[in-house]
């Protein structure tokens, strides 16, 4: 699978998409207009090993709901990501069996290297 989950309203996501120059065989999914399915989040989790790794603790709702003071389980992280797109750490770039999550420079560089090798 070659796929990128991103948010079209996010300037950081747009910058990263321009930077990595994903080939035409990559499918792009704007998670705001095309919600993540249970199957998709389970596929991501299978590659990375945990839902917490996919979860954005920078989301506004994370702070508003005071989730940092709650003991969240893997199922909680999964449910929250499925409930609202902002809980997914973005972008998520999948290239075959490799997954790159978030906007850290080393992740973006590794994704670009994986794609263009």
Secondary structure, DSSP 4 states (H G I P E B T S, - for coil): -EEEEE-TT-HHHHHHHHHHT--TTSEEEETTTSPPPHHHHHHHHHHHS-SGGGB-TT-HHHHHTTGGGS---HHHHHHHHHH-GGGB-S-EEEETTEEEES--HHHHHHHHHHHH-
